[in-house]
Amino acid sequence: IGEGRCGMKESKNAKILNQFLRPILLVMGILALTILCVLGITSYRAFQNQIRKDSQAESELIAKNVSAFISEAYALSEELANSPDILTMETDVQTPILEDCVSRNDYLELLYIQDTTGMQTGRSSGELADRSTRWWFQQVTADKQPFVSKSYYSVNTGMPCASVFFPMYDNGNFIGVFATDIKLDYLVSMVNEYSDTDTDKIVFIIDGEGNIVAHPDATYIEELYNY
């Protein structure tokens, strides 16, 4: 009888202990799960923030390179547009200078000069032609302001390009328009350098109109894919 009562008491104590431990274990389990979730979310956010910081730093570096590239082309165009030899508006004088400049600068596709009527007086290659109806000639002759065009696809190079246009003056008199076509394949080589297809890291550049001007996948460039 004594052993029976003792067994019943132990069983009752075990039941009470079990009922007491269950809530504690449940609370501990929920707490552990909550901690893991918090740590996971914190780690994920930290990872995202790091990606943003790395991407921002890389974007700023690429932006500086793009700016330097365009600035160089702009400065060269400005220098040529104000060159005394170019300002002669004589084809025999202008042509050798334009040809030599293109041969020494890989990023240049074409240099060309128009007089006030729109007729070309000099080209680095190709035949002289009338450009009086072109929008850029009309814009420069009306505004008398230099500018860089939006990007466009060049049939000649199969690559995106942009152009720089400068009004030309001789002793304060407007005498023509200097134009520079820039090849943007340098930007393509740059994004290829920063991209890593093995890790699905794709770096690309779009212009102010949303068109892709540099992408590791040439299809996007050929189609001038717009974001």
Backbone as CSV, one residue per row, in Angstrom:
resi,resn,N_x,N_y,N_z,CA_x,CA_y,CA_z,C_x,C_y,C_z
1,ILE,0.839,-1.195,0.000,0.000,0.000,0.000,0.878,1.250,0.000
2,GLY,1.961,1.221,0.872,2.877,2.358,0.954,3.537,2.643,-0.384
3,GLU,3.943,1.556,-1.025,4.593,1.746,-2.335,3.606,2.289,-3.340
4,GLY,2.355,1.893,-3.269,1.330,2.376,-4.197,1.077,3.859,-4.009
5,ARG,0.975,4.268,-2.722,0.767,5.689,-2.462,1.967,6.509,-2.930
6,CYS,3.125,5.942,-2.719,4.356,6.651,-3.134,4.401,6.791,-4.650
7,GLY,4.006,5.735,-5.356,4.004,5.775,-6.815,3.009,6.791,-7.335
8,MET,1.812,6.854,-6.674,0.806,7.820,-7.099,1.297,9.248,-6.885
9,LYS,2.004,9.444,-5.751,2.520,10.776,-5.435,3.570,11.211,-6.435
10,GLU,4.461,10.263,-6.793,5.515,10.583,-7.771,4.898,10.889,-9.132
11,SER,3.869,10.121,-9.504,3.203,10.329,-10.774,2.528,11.696,-10.816
12,LYS,1.911,12.059,-9.679,1.246,13.357,-9.584,2.267,14.481,-9.668
13,ASN,3.409,14.296,-8.977,4.469,15.319,-9.020,5.039,15.481,-10.437
14,ALA,5.183,14.324,-11.109,5.708,14.361,-12.480,4.739,15.075,-13.408
15,LYS,3.454,14.850,-13.192,2.429,15.494,-14.016,2.445,17.009,-13.803
16,ILE,2.541,17.388,-12.511,2.587,18.819,-12.181,3.838,19.463,-12.799
17,LEU,4.974,18.750,-12.663,6.225,19.267,-13.222,6.141,19.400,-14.737
18,ASN,5.505,18.394,-15.351,5.349,18.416,-16.804,4.471,19.585,-17.246
19,GLN,3.393,19.816,-16.529,2.505,20.928,-16.835,3.196,22.274,-16.621
20,PHE,4.087,22.315,-15.646,4.817,23.542,-15.351,5.905,23.822,-16.399
21,LEU,6.556,22.727,-16.857,7.669,22.877,-17.800,7.197,23.206,-19.213
22,ARG,6.054,22.692,-19.595,5.571,22.901,-20.955,5.472,24.388,-21.324
23,PRO,4.801,25.200,-20.486,4.740,26.636,-20.825,6.116,27.288,-20.888
24,ILE,6.990,26.850,-19.943,8.340,27.427,-19.923,9.088,27.078,-21.202
25,LEU,9.013,25.797,-21.590,9.689,25.362,-22.818,9.099,26.049,-24.046
26,LEU,7.772,26.219,-24.034,7.111,26.889,-25.148,7.564,28.347,-25.257
27,VAL,7.612,29.015,-24.074,8.062,30.408,-24.048,9.509,30.519,-24.508
28,MET,10.337,29.575,-24.020,11.745,29.582,-24.421,11.895,29.332,-25.917
29,GLY,11.061,28.429,-26.433,11.105,28.136,-27.862,10.711,29.346,-28.689
30,ILE,9.618,30.014,-28.258,9.172,31.216,-28.962,10.225,32.310,-28.881
31,LEU,10.823,32.450,-27.689,11.863,33.453,-27.500,13.064,33.179,-28.397
32,ALA,13.470,31.905,-28.461,14.605,31.531,-29.304,14.298,31.797,-30.779
33,LEU,13.061,31.442,-31.183,12.652,31.676,-32.566,12.616,33.167,-32.881
34,THR,12.118,33.950,-31.908,12.067,35.402,-32.089,13.466,35.985,-32.241
35,ILE,14.375,35.518,-31.397,15.769,35.992,-31.464,16.385,35.656,-32.812
36,LEU,16.140,34.420,-33.279,16.680,34.008,-34.573,16.109,34.863,-35.704
37,CYS,14.797,35.150,-35.622,14.155,35.983,-36.646,14.741,37.398,-36.641
38,VAL,14.909,37.948,-35.425,15.472,39.292,-35.302,16.891,39.330,-35.850
39,LEU,17.681,38.313,-35.494,19.058,38.251,-35.991,19.081,38.100,-37.506
40,GLY,18.155,37.274,-38.024,18.090,37.072,-39.468,17.717,38.356,-40.191
41,ILE,16.700,39.049,-39.686,16.264,40.310,-40.302,17.365,41.357,-40.211
42,THR,18.013,41.434,-39.040,19.096,42.398,-38.845,20.248,42.129,-39.815
43,SER,20.600,40.844,-39.943,21.685,40.471,-40.850,21.325,40.781,-42.292
44,TYR,20.050,40.507,-42.657,19.597,40.762,-44.017,19.629,42.251,-44.330
45,ARG,19.163,43.056,-43.372,19.173,44.509,-43.575,20.597,45.048,-43.655
46,ALA,21.467,44.494,-42.811,22.871,44.918,-42.847,23.495,44.554,-44.192
47,PHE,23.122,43.370,-44.694,23.625,42.920,-45.992,23.113,43.835,-47.099
48,GLN,21.817,44.187,-47.041,21.247,45.099,-48.028,21.913,46.478,-47.976
49,ASN,22.112,46.979,-46.770,22.753,48.291,-46.608,24.168,48.289,-47.166
50,GLN,24.869,47.169,-46.949,26.235,47.060,-47.459,26.234,47.044,-48.987
51,ILE,25.248,46.326,-49.558,25.129,46.288,-51.012,24.860,47.687,-51.554
52,ARG,23.965,48.420,-50.871,23.653,49.783,-51.301,24.890,50.679,-51.237
53,LYS,25.635,50.561,-50.137,26.840,51.383,-49.982,27.865,51.054,-51.059
54,ASP,28.063,49.747,-51.301,29.025,49.333,-52.326,28.576,49.806,-53.709
55,SER,27.271,49.671,-53.977,26.739,50.083,-55.275,26.845,51.589,-55.457
56,GLN,26.565,52.328,-54.385,26.645,53.781,-54.456,28.082,54.228,-54.712
57,ALA,29.021,53.619,-54.010,30.434,53.975,-54.187,30.881,53.655,-55.615
58,GLU,30.441,52.514,-56.139,30.801,52.124,-57.491,30.146,53.043,-58.515
59,SER,28.893,53.393,-58.253,28.173,54.288,-59.160,28.842,55.656,-59.230
60,GLU,29.261,56.161,-58.079,29.928,57.463,-58.048,31.251,57.422,-58.807
61,LEU,31.963,56.302,-58.693,33.229,56.160,-59.413,32.990,56.117,-60.917
62,ILE,31.987,55.334,-61.330,31.649,55.241,-62.751,31.188,56.600,-63.268
63,ALA,30.381,57.302,-62.465,29.883,58.625,-62.864,31.041,59.590,-63.110
64,LYS,32.046,59.530,-62.255,33.216,60.394,-62.418,33.962,60.058,-63.707
65,ASN,34.060,58.762,-64.001,34.741,58.344,-65.227,33.973,58.799,-66.468
66,VAL,32.646,58.673,-66.408,31.812,59.113,-67.529,31.945,60.626,-67.713
67,SER,31.888,61.348,-66.601,32.009,62.801,-66.650,33.351,63.221,-67.237
68,ALA,34.412,62.549,-66.812,35.745,62.872,-67.316,35.846,62.581,-68.805
69,PHE,35.225,61.500,-69.230,35.243,61.109,-70.637,34.541,62.149,-71.505
70,ILE,33.323,62.531,-71.097,32.565,63.522,-71.851,33.254,64.891,-71.806
71,SER,33.802,65.223,-70.643,34.488,66.517,-70.497,35.692,66.621,-71.424
72,GLU,36.402,65.507,-71.575,37.568,65.509,-72.465,37.132,65.768,-73.908
73,ALA,36.073,65.082,-74.330,35.571,65.275,-75.695,35.054,66.701,-75.880
74,TYR,34.404,67.223,-74.858,33.868,68.585,-74.911,35.006,69.603,-75.020
75,ALA,36.038,69.412,-74.197,37.174,70.336,-74.204,37.909,70.302,-75.540
76,LEU,38.052,69.100,-76.105,38.718,68.974,-77.398,37.919,69.689,-78.485
77,SER,36.603,69.518,-78.462,35.735,70.183,-79.446,35.833,71.702,-79.325
78,GLU,35.851,72.173,-78.079,35.944,73.610,-77.846,37.272,74.160,-78.356
79,GLU,38.337,73.420,-78.104,39.661,73.860,-78.551,39.722,73.942,-80.075
80,LEU,39.205,72.913,-80.744,39.232,72.899,-82.203,38.321,73.981,-82.783
81,ALA,37.165,74.189,-82.156,36.210,75.192,-82.651,36.778,76.608,-82.582
82,ASN,37.800,76.786,-81.736,38.416,78.108,-81.580,39.818,78.180,-82.178
83,SER,40.221,77.096,-82.855,41.551,77.067,-83.457,41.622,78.014,-84.660
84,PRO,42.638,78.855,-84.739,42.786,79.788,-85.870,42.772,79.076,-87.226
85,ASP,43.403,77.911,-87.302,43.434,77.174,-88.568,42.035,76.690,-88.955
86,ILE,41.286,76.214,-87.969,39.923,75.756,-88.244,39.036,76.926,-88.635
87,LEU,39.262,78.071,-88.007,38.442,79.256,-88.269,38.682,79.864,-89.650
88,THR,39.686,79.378,-90.369,39.902,79.858,-91.746,38.749,79.437,-92.647
89,MET,38.038,78.358,-92.246,36.921,77.783,-93.017,37.375,77.337,-94.400
90,GLU,38.659,77.019,-94.519,39.221,76.512,-95.767,39.375,74.995,-95.667
91,THR,38.768,74.300,-96.590,38.737,72.835,-96.555,40.137,72.227,-96.534
92,ASP,41.025,72.762,-97.347,42.388,72.208,-97.437,43.146,72.362,-96.120
93,VAL,42.798,73.372,-95.345,43.460,73.609,-94.059,42.799,72.763,-92.965
94,GLN,41.485,72.713,-92.984,40.741,72.011,-91.940,40.902,70.490,-92.011
95,THR,40.807,69.936,-93.197,40.767,68.479,-93.364,41.943,67.744,-92.718
96,PRO,43.198,68.116,-92.975,44.318,67.395,-92.351,44.267,67.442,-90.823
97,ILE,43.825,68.564,-90.279,43.745,68.710,-88.819,42.699,67.761,-88.246
98,LEU,41.555,67.700,-88.899,40.470,66.828,-88.430,40.862,65.356,-88.543
99,GLU,41.489,64.996,-89.648,41.911,63.604,-89.860,42.930,63.184,-88.808
100,ASP,43.894,64.062,-88.548,44.939,63.753,-87.563,44.358,63.612,-86.159
101,CYS,43.403,64.476,-85.837,42.791,64.447,-84.504,42.034,63.143,-84.272
102,VAL,41.295,62.685,-85.264,40.546,61.429,-85.143,41.507,60.240,-85.033
103,SER,42.582,60.271,-85.790,43.544,59.158,-85.772,44.240,59.041,-84.412
104,ARG,44.343,60.157,-83.688,45.038,60.142,-82.394,44.093,59.937,-81.208
105,ASN,42.796,59.939,-81.460,41.822,59.771,-80.373,40.794,58.708,-80.755
106,ASP,40.936,57.542,-80.155,40.103,56.397,-80.529,38.613,56.622,-80.282
107,TYR,38.280,57.491,-79.346,36.871,57.669,-78.998,36.128,58.581,-79.972
108,LEU,36.860,59.180,-80.916,36.229,60.053,-81.905,35.797,59.241,-83.119
109,GLU,34.565,59.456,-83.544,34.085,58.802,-84.760,34.200,59.729,-85.963
110,LEU,33.792,60.984,-85.776,33.795,61.915,-86.897,33.844,63.358,-86.403
111,LEU,34.617,64.191,-87.121,34.653,65.630,-86.888,34.197,66.311,-88.174
112,TYR,33.338,67.323,-88.057,32.848,67.986,-89.257,32.457,69.428,-88.951
113,ILE,32.612,70.283,-89.970,32.422,71.721,-89.804,31.441,72.235,-90.853
114,GLN,30.515,73.061,-90.406,29.514,73.660,-91.288,29.634,75.178,-91.265
115,ASP,29.449,75.817,-92.419,29.434,77.274,-92.426,28.034,77.764,-92.054
116,THR,27.785,79.042,-92.149,26.499,79.588,-91.701,25.328,79.152,-92.569
117,THR,25.604,78.623,-93.757,24.524,78.146,-94.625,24.206,76.669,-94.380
118,GLY,25.069,76.008,-93.618,24.880,74.587,-93.361,25.735,73.697,-94.239
119,MET,26.433,74.302,-95.195,27.305,73.521,-96.061,28.607,73.193,-95.335
120,GLN,29.007,71.947,-95.413,30.230,71.529,-94.725,31.469,72.019,-95.460
121,THR,32.414,72.493,-94.675,33.697,72.939,-95.234,34.818,71.973,-94.888
122,GLY,34.579,71.111,-93.912,35.602,70.152,-93.512,35.015,68.931,-92.840
123,ARG,35.625,67.782,-93.091,35.233,66.510,-92.460,36.487,65.669,-92.249
124,SER,36.481,64.875,-91.186,37.616,63.987,-90.955,37.576,62.790,-91.901
125,SER,36.390,62.489,-92.434,36.236,61.427,-93.429,34.895,61.614,-94.133
126,GLY,34.793,61.065,-95.341,33.546,61.171,-96.084,33.456,62.433,-96.921
127,GLU,32.347,62.527,-97.658,32.136,63.639,-98.564,31.445,64.810,-97.861
128,LEU,31.814,66.012,-98.250,31.165,67.210,-97.718,29.709,67.233,-98.161
129,ALA,28.823,67.718,-97.253,27.399,67.714,-97.573,26.703,68.887,-96.917
130,ASP,25.493,69.126,-97.363,24.673,70.211,-96.819,23.950,69.698,-95.566
131,ARG,24.158,70.366,-94.439,23.523,69.950,-93.185,22.602,71.042,-92.631
132,SER,22.133,71.904,-93.515,21.306,73.035,-93.080,19.966,72.606,-92.499
133,THR,19.489,71.425,-92.863,18.177,70.979,-92.368,18.278,70.143,-91.089
134,ARG,19.482,69.857,-90.639,19.637,69.042,-89.431,19.230,69.852,-88.198
135,TRP,18.564,69.175,-87.275,18.048,69.853,-86.085,19.145,70.504,-85.271
136,TRP,20.301,69.832,-85.170,21.379,70.358,-84.342,21.985,71.629,-84.945
137,PHE,22.044,71.685,-86.278,22.564,72.887,-86.930,21.605,74.062,-86.697
138,GLN,20.329,73.790,-86.836,19.333,74.834,-86.625,19.313,75.312,-85.173
139,GLN,19.538,74.353,-84.250,19.547,74.742,-82.830,20.739,75.633,-82.510
140,VAL,21.926,75.265,-82.979,23.127,76.061,-82.694,23.045,77.427,-83.360
141,THR,22.585,77.470,-84.591,22.503,78.761,-85.281,21.463,79.680,-84.639
142,ALA,20.455,79.080,-84.004,19.425,79.892,-83.347,19.849,80.324,-81.946
143,ASP,20.406,79.370,-81.165,20.743,79.644,-79.757,22.166,80.142,-79.563
144,LYS,23.028,79.781,-80.496,24.463,80.129,-80.376,25.065,79.579,-79.083
145,GLN,24.616,78.390,-78.681,25.104,77.768,-77.452,25.639,76.361,-77.736
146,PRO,26.783,76.004,-77.149,27.295,74.638,-77.317,26.457,73.658,-76.493
147,PHE,26.422,72.406,-76.915,25.696,71.394,-76.136,26.138,69.993,-76.540
148,VAL,25.839,69.039,-75.658,26.091,67.618,-75.918,24.740,66.962,-76.196
149,SER,24.637,66.237,-77.299,23.368,65.620,-77.672,23.070,64.397,-76.803
150,LYS,21.834,63.933,-76.871,21.501,62.660,-76.241,22.139,61.542,-77.074
151,SER,22.205,60.360,-76.529,22.855,59.259,-77.232,21.978,58.756,-78.377
152,TYR,22.630,58.163,-79.364,21.919,57.568,-80.497,22.752,56.401,-81.016
153,TYR,22.093,55.526,-81.771,22.781,54.342,-82.297,23.395,54.662,-83.651
154,SER,24.705,54.405,-83.767,25.408,54.682,-85.012,25.420,53.441,-85.902
155,VAL,24.923,53.597,-87.113,24.928,52.487,-88.071,26.363,52.159,-88.480
156,ASN,27.213,53.174,-88.520,28.597,52.979,-88.968,29.407,52.122,-88.000
157,THR,29.244,52.379,-86.702,30.047,51.669,-85.706,29.287,50.532,-85.036
158,GLY,27.959,50.544,-85.131,27.173,49.527,-84.427,27.217,49.730,-82.925
159,MET,27.473,50.969,-82.521,27.586,51.299,-81.104,26.834,52.603,-80.835
160,PRO,26.468,52.834,-79.561,25.845,54.119,-79.231,26.866,55.246,-79.353
161,CYS,26.387,56.419,-79.722,27.236,57.596,-79.877,26.553,58.800,-79.248
162,ALA,27.309,59.872,-79.150,26.768,61.169,-78.745,27.562,62.218,-79.514
163,SER,27.011,63.414,-79.611,27.688,64.463,-80.378,27.821,65.738,-79.561
164,VAL,28.908,66.460,-79.842,29.147,67.761,-79.216,29.103,68.813,-80.319
165,PHE,28.370,69.890,-80.064,28.237,70.958,-81.067,28.669,72.303,-80.481
166,PHE,29.465,73.027,-81.261,29.971,74.322,-80.818,29.752,75.384,-81.894
167,PRO,29.248,76.562,-81.493,29.201,77.678,-82.452,30.618,78.194,-82.668
168,MET,30.915,78.635,-83.863,32.247,79.135,-84.192,32.190,80.635,-84.448
169,TYR,33.164,81.332,-83.890,33.214,82.791,-84.021,34.591,83.244,-84.523
170,ASP,34.584,84.249,-85.360,35.823,84.872,-85.824,35.680,86.379,-85.623
171,ASN,36.481,86.904,-84.686,36.392,88.339,-84.333,34.970,88.731,-83.919
172,GLY,34.335,87.820,-83.157,32.999,88.107,-82.644,31.870,87.807,-83.607
173,ASN,32.203,87.400,-84.825,31.176,87.099,-85.824,30.936,85.589,-85.918
174,PHE,29.673,85.203,-85.890,29.310,83.783,-86.011,29.594,83.318,-87.439
175,ILE,30.421,82.249,-87.555,30.812,81.813,-88.905,30.477,80.354,-89.196
176,GLY,30.018,79.616,-88.189,29.698,78.228,-88.473,29.499,77.382,-87.230
177,VAL,29.401,76.069,-87.464,29.147,75.109,-86.380,30.177,73.991,-86.444
178,PHE,30.844,73.755,-85.317,31.797,72.649,-85.217,31.098,71.476,-84.534
179,ALA,31.274,70.269,-85.087,30.586,69.090,-84.550,31.551,67.927,-84.331
180,THR,31.312,67.197,-83.253,32.122,66.028,-82.900,31.209,64.864,-82.569
181,ASP,31.389,63.755,-83.269,30.661,62.524,-82.947,31.558,61.648,-82.072
182,ILE,31.050,61.288,-80.890,31.832,60.519,-79.922,31.350,59.076,-79.877
183,LYS,32.274,58.146,-79.974,31.933,56.733,-79.808,31.857,56.419,-78.310
184,LEU,30.793,55.769,-77.906,30.621,55.454,-76.489,31.040,54.025,-76.142
185,ASP,31.819,53.384,-77.017,32.259,52.017,-76.726,33.208,51.977,-75.528
186,TYR,33.838,53.118,-75.214,34.662,53.187,-74.001,33.819,52.873,-72.769
187,LEU,32.584,53.378,-72.768,31.693,53.130,-71.640,31.321,51.655,-71.558
188,VAL,31.207,51.012,-72.718,30.890,49.576,-72.744,32.027,48.776,-72.118
189,SER,33.250,49.115,-72.480,34.397,48.404,-71.905,34.470,48.641,-70.400
190,MET,34.034,49.827,-69.958,34.070,50.138,-68.530,33.053,49.301,-67.752
191,VAL,31.822,49.192,-68.273,30.811,48.410,-67.550,31.158,46.925,-67.582
192,ASN,31.816,46.482,-68.645,32.266,45.085,-68.684,33.288,44.810,-67.591
193,GLU,34.113,45.807,-67.323,35.134,45.670,-66.278,34.504,45.564,-64.892
194,TYR,33.430,46.299,-64.668,32.782,46.306,-63.356,31.763,45.174,-63.191
195,SER,31.302,44.597,-64.285,30.305,43.528,-64.206,30.977,42.186,-63.925
196,ASP,30.197,41.266,-63.346,30.689,39.920,-63.069,29.540,38.945,-63.341
197,THR,29.541,38.355,-64.528,28.445,37.469,-64.915,28.398,36.202,-64.065
198,ASP,29.521,35.809,-63.490,29.546,34.604,-62.648,28.699,34.783,-61.391
199,THR,28.620,36.013,-60.905,27.819,36.288,-59.705,26.555,37.078,-60.049
200,ASP,26.241,37.141,-61.348,25.042,37.866,-61.822,25.078,39.345,-61.466
201,LYS,26.269,39.907,-61.381,26.404,41.336,-61.128,26.492,42.056,-62.470
202,ILE,25.483,42.846,-62.773,25.423,43.553,-64.048,25.491,45.059,-63.804
203,VAL,26.449,45.704,-64.429,26.586,47.157,-64.359,26.243,47.717,-65.733
204,PHE,25.369,48.719,-65.781,25.033,49.330,-67.058,24.799,50.819,-66.864
205,ILE,24.835,51.557,-67.964,24.698,53.014,-67.932,23.538,53.419,-68.828
206,ILE,22.683,54.311,-68.317,21.599,54.854,-69.126,21.780,56.365,-69.235
207,ASP,21.266,56.920,-70.321,21.390,58.370,-70.487,20.199,59.083,-69.852
208,GLY,20.144,60.388,-70.019,19.075,61.170,-69.398,17.699,60.886,-69.957
209,GLU,17.633,60.209,-71.118,16.355,59.852,-71.718,15.905,58.453,-71.294
210,GLY,16.765,57.750,-70.543,16.419,56.391,-70.106,16.954,55.309,-71.018
211,ASN,17.634,55.685,-72.107,18.171,54.694,-73.040,19.490,54.105,-72.534
212,ILE,19.658,52.818,-72.729,20.921,52.170,-72.349,22.004,52.550,-73.352
213,VAL,23.125,53.030,-72.849,24.258,53.379,-73.709,25.441,52.457,-73.480
214,ALA,25.404,51.688,-72.397,26.479,50.728,-72.130,25.924,49.582,-71.303
215,HIS,26.123,48.362,-71.800,25.590,47.177,-71.134,26.426,45.976,-71.569
216,PRO,26.679,45.015,-70.653,27.456,43.828,-71.043,26.786,43.014,-72.145
217,ASP,25.447,43.086,-72.226,24.701,42.385,-73.269,24.463,43.355,-74.429
218,ALA,25.111,43.099,-75.560,25.043,44.014,-76.704,23.626,44.188,-77.236
219,THR,22.756,43.211,-76.972,21.378,43.295,-77.467,20.676,44.536,-76.927
220,TYR,20.907,44.840,-75.654,20.283,46.011,-75.041,20.739,47.300,-75.731
221,ILE,22.015,47.321,-76.130,22.565,48.511,-76.776,21.990,48.669,-78.176
222,GLU,21.961,47.581,-78.927,21.471,47.616,-80.305,20.005,48.051,-80.362
223,GLU,19.245,47.640,-79.364,17.821,47.983,-79.329,17.575,49.332,-78.657
224,LEU,18.629,49.964,-78.146,18.498,51.202,-77.362,17.396,51.028,-76.323
225,TYR,17.496,49.918,-75.595,16.478,49.572,-74.591,16.289,50.730,-73.630
226,ASN,15.037,51.073,-73.364,14.736,52.224,-72.526,14.103,51.766,-71.209
227,TYR,14.678,52.223,-70.094,14.172,51.859,-68.771,13.102,52.829,-68.276
